[in-house]
């Protein structure tokens, strides 16, 4: 009975977290730049498309499943202009827990970046879109349905859901600074250029109403601070790629820190073009007070495959046996990061 009660309490904590309307998260957060800031549109690549899926807490309850897609690109820069325009689209869907809390959000990002030097830009972006969330009342359990010794689904809940589905407007803004040393502009593969990006995003600006119970509740505004860098080592085939992301939404905060070791396996063929270039990256990701993950990425020409797995370190590990989440991501960029034809030279 004690184990059963603890299990119910754990599920209750998961559900309450979802009902507090905190937004989704990914361990491979750097692969969803538009979720960090609308100003990230056009940064790092001329064109980028990412499809990502996360499956979480399958060992505890009905898995939390999240799928996200993003696409962003630069518009052709006119000669003599000191900056460039970029846009992006992104959406995600999320199914959470036994109550089948479903979330879907999507919208458009527009950003403009101004050159602040030969190797750096500063930019700002805006985001606008819509969100929709729904819940299955039959999946909920309430305190009034506990008779003192056991749960009885036939007992009245004492609650009245005013709505099982809500729709809201989703607005955001952000800024970013990007630096690329352009070292190795003639041979990016042999000399991975030093790069750095830092920025912020601010979402749910208007704090839309969010409630299933008819109470006056609003979504918390969300602040995201993020950054990443790349430092080449030795002859240039190796590089260290650190990154971080700090998120604050109402009373909830999340800090993530990652570091990849990236190694170029094969250079691109400059003459025949047969070899498209390839690289592998591997490293840990820490989600403070929650999980430790190992993440990897394999790049082949314009395509990349990202994988990660979380090991739970929070109090939930007693129920999850330390098992957290699995993520899979597929990325396409253009031009290839293994040649020097890209305006961004990433």
Protein Blocks (a to p, Z undefined) as FASTA:
>chain_A
ZZmmmmmmmmmmmmmmmmnopacddfklmlmmmlmomklgoihiabdcddddddehklmm
ccdddddddddddddddehiabdcddddddddddehjkopacddddddddddddfbfkbc
cddddddddddddddfklpccfklpghjaccfkbcehiacfbfbdcddddddddddddde
hgoklommlmccdddddddddehklopaddfklpacdddddddddddddddehjlpaccd
dddddddehjbccddddddddddfbdcdfklomagoiaddddddddehkbccddddddeh
jbccdddddddfbfklmmnnopacdcdddddddddfkbckbfnlZZ
